[in-house]
Amino acid sequence: MTKKRKRLTAEERRELIVRQAIALFAEQGFRATRVKDIADKVGTSDALVFQHFPTKRDLYDAILDELCARRHFTEVEQLLYYEPQYDVEDVLTRLSVWVLDRTETEPAWLRLILYAALEQDDATADLTREHFQRIIDYVAYEIAEGQAIGRFRPGEPKAYARSFFAGLLGLITLRSVVRDSDYAHDDARSAATTHVALFLKGLQTSNGEKP
């Protein structure tokens, strides 16, 4: 007797579509992946995929939610805007740990971001912005605050923030792509702590305090 395949609920099917879309986008890019490819991978029809996700933007939004990017940044932003006091080094370290962890536990994450950055259509530009720009804007804000009290040297905050993110991407590449043993030996927190400490040290004025 043939065993009947379990019928998926609408929510389960939606989640399956998102996971298969992530896998396909990470494997072959956004432009090369058709809705039909996703439907075939899920074992359903194009029409059913469109029923769950009428536009590419809807699907990209679901991918961001699935990869926890929005939830994480919401937590960071809550800390930034509502906590009366917090340690900048600790927050930047936690942010860096999250980025390193996501890359290592979800390999598709880095590939998705790189494809989004390279392909740059309207929807993928939004996907890139969710990851790149929110980190850069956050770090730039912290640098500007530090400059205002004389802790950090003068200069363009966003330029410094881009350097921070470039260093983080370099670290990710050495750990996850090149797999340099010296970098992979350290756990994510140790690697992030060193990265943040060196970055902040380079920004400090001679005494790190307001003249």
N, C-alpha and C positions, 0 to 999 in steps of 0.2 A: 504494500500500500504506500503510495506516494505521500510524503509528509507535506502538509500545506505550509507555505512560507508565511511567516507572521506578517500581518498587514500593519504597515507603519501608520502611526498617527500623523496628523498634519505637522505637528511640532517636530517629531522625529524625522520626517522627510525633509523639512526645512533645514534641520541641523545637518543632515546627510548631504544635502546640496551644498551647504557652506563648506563643509570639510572637503568634499571632492573638488569644489572650485578652488580652494586654497592649494590643494595638491597639484591641480592642473596648471594654475597660474604660476606656481613656483617652479614647475617643471618646464613650461614652454612659453611663459610670458602671457601678458594680458591680451595683446593684439592677436596672437596666434590661437588663442583659446576661444572657440565658438560656444554659444549656448548649447548647440547640439552635442558638443564634446562632453559638456557637463551632464546633460541629460542622459547620454549613453553610459557615462560612468556610474550614474546613480541608478540606471535601469528604468528611466521614466521618459516622458515626452518633453519636447521643447515647451509646449503649452503649459505643462504643469510647473516647469521651472519659472516661466513668466508669471504664473499665477502667484507664486511666492515672492518673486522679485521682478516687478514690472520694468525696472531700469537697471543698468549697470551700477548706477550710484547706490541703489537699494542693496545690491549684492555686496558692494565694497563696504557699505556701512555695516552690514552683518559680519563681514570678515574682520573689521576692526573690533567689533564687539566680541567676536569669538577669540581673537588673540589678546583680549584684555587690555588693549592699548588705551582705550578711552577711560576705562575704570581706573587704571593706574594713574593716568595723568589727572583725573579728577581728585584722587586722593592727595597727590602732590600739591595741586592747586588749592585744595581745601586747607592744607597745612600752611601754604604760602600766604593766603589771604585772611585766614581766620585765627591762626594761632598767634598770640601776642609775642611770643619769643620762640625761636628755633635756631638750631645750629646749622649754618650754611653748609659746612663741610659734611655734616651728617646727611643732610637732605640730598646733596649732589652725589654722595656715595651711594645712597639708597637708589637714586635714579639710575646711576651707572650699573649697579648690581642688577637691577631689573632688566636693563638692556642686554647685559651679558647673559643673564639667565635665559631670557627669551630666545636669544640666538642659539644657545646650546641645547635647550629643551625642546625648541620648536624650530628645527632647521629651515623650514619654509619661510619663517619670518624674515630673515635677511634677504633671501632670494626675492620675496615679494617686494620688499622695499627697494631693492636694486632695480628690479624690472619697472617698478612704478617711476623711479627716478629717471630711467633711461627712456621710457616710452612717452611720458609726458603728454598724454591726451587729457582732456578736461577732467575726467573722472579719476585717472591715476594720479594726476597732479594733486588732487584732494587727498588721496591716500598717502602720498609722500608727505604732504604738509602736516598731516596728523602725527607723523612720527618725527620727521626732521624738524619742522618749524616750531612745533610746540616745545621741544627740548631746547632749541636755540633761543626762543623767546624767553623761556623761563630762566635760563642761565644768564642771558643778557640783562634781565631784570635784576638778578642778584648782583651782577657786576656793577650796574649803575648805582644800586643802593650802597655797595661798598665804596664806590668812588665818591659818593656824596658825603661820606664820613671820613674820607681820607685813608681808608684801609687799602684800596686798590689804586694802582697807578692810573693816570689819565689815558684816554684812548677811546676808540669806538667800541661800546659794549658788545654790539652784535658781531663785530670782527673777532673779538676775544671769544665770544660764545661759539662762533663757527670753528675756531681753533680747538675748543674743548670737544666739540662733537667730532671733528676730524680725528682727533687723537683717540676718541672712543671707538670710532669705526676702524682705525688702524689696529687697535687692540683686539677688536672682534675678528678682524681678518687674520691676524697672527694666531689667535686661539682656535678659530673655527675653520678657516680656509687653508692657511699655510700649515696650521697645526704645529707651530714651533713649540718644541718640548719645554723650553725655558718658560714660555708664557703659559702653556697649558698646565704646567705643574702647579701653579697657584690657583686656589679656588677663586670663584667670581668675586667674593667680598675682598679678598686680599688684593686682587688685581685692580678692583675699583678704588679701593682705599689709596693705593699708590698713585693711580692716575689722578685722582682728585687732589691729593696732597701736593703733588708736583705742579699741577695747574694753578692752584691757589697760591703756592709759594712764588711762582713766577709773576703773579699779578700784584703781589704785595708791594707797598712802598717800603722804604728802608726800615721803618719800625712798625709797619702795619697799622699805624694809628694816625688819627687826624693831626696834622701839624699844628 
